[in-house]
Amino acid sequence: MTVAASEAQRLRLDDTRMADSHTRAEQAPDGCTAILVCQTTKVTTYPTSAKAYYAVQAQLVGGTETEGSAGSYSSDGTSVFYALNLGSVIPPQGTIVVCYYVDYRWVFRYDG
């Protein structure tokens, strides 16, 4: 096999792996849970009940990783999705929450 052929074969494998991982993007590996840092937001009407689905947007976590340094959050530019609040309190709009992917649904818990 020539070097060019093996390089083309490697690129095809990379494309196949990338396509496969894209189709499984919402599924965590066996024994793991997908977790995202998100911020609650409003699409049309913000929920008025605690145990409801909230629009959330994934956040990038920043800041200097040293003890005592402040952290920061910023939108990662992805689309808004919905997560169920399992808690007992309505989170104020813009609240940072940790979302977990459980049984094909995103959930978080906010108790104030």
N, C-alpha and C positions, 0 to 999 in steps of 0.2 A: 504494500500500500504506500502511496506517495505521501509526502508531508502535506501537500495541498488537500488530498482526499481525506486524510485523517483530521485536518483542521476543519474542513467542511462537515465531517461527521460529528466532531465535537460541538460545533455551532448548532447543528440540528438537535443534538442531545440537550444542549442548553435551552434551546427554544421549546423543546418538548417539556423539559422540567419546569420552565417558567410558565408555560400554559397550564400545566398540571397544578402548579402551586397557586396560580390565579383562580382556578376553579375551586380550589379548596381554601381560599383566603379566609372564609368565615368559619372554618373548622380548625380547631386546635388539634395538635397531635394527641394520640391516645394517652390518657392519664393526665392531660394538661387542660387548663382552662384559658381561653382567650381573655385578655384583660386590656382595657383602654382607659386612659385618663381622658375624661370628657367634660364639657361645659354645657349646662342646660341652656336652651335657647327657645325662641318662639318662632313658629312658622306662620300660624294664623292666630290662634287663641291659646294663651298659656293655660294649662290645666288648673282647675280650681278644686281638685281632689288629690289627696296624697297618693293613693294607690291607683295611679293612672300611668299611661304612656306619656313620656316627655320627649320632645325633640332635643337631641344632644349632638354635639359636634366634637370629634376627637381633637385632642390638644397635643402639641409638642411640649415636652418638659425641658426647660433650659435652666441656666444658671451655672455658676462655678461649683464644681463638686468638691468642696472643702467644708469641713465642719463649721457650722455657724453661718455659712453663706446663704443668701436668699435665693429661693427658686423662682422661676417664672413660667408662665404658660402662654402659648400662642396657638392660634388655629393652624391646623396642618393643611388646610385648604380642601379637605375632603367634603363630600356631601353630608348633609344632615341625615341622621337616622333616628329611630325611636327606641327608647329603653323604658322598661317598666320599673317604677319606683316601688320597691317592696317595703319601704319604710312607712312611718306614721305621720310624717310632716311634709307639707308642700315646700320643696326647695325654692328659694328665691331665684328669679331668672338670673342666669349668669353664674350659678353655683358650680364649682368644680366637684365632680363625682367620679368614682371609680366604677366602671361598667364591666360586667362579667358576661360572657357568652355561655348560656346554659340552655340545652335542649332547643337549639335553633332560635333563641330569643336573647336579646340583650336586656340585662337587669342591673339595677343598682339599689342601694338602700340608703335612704336619707331620713334620719330621725331628729334632725335639728342640731 
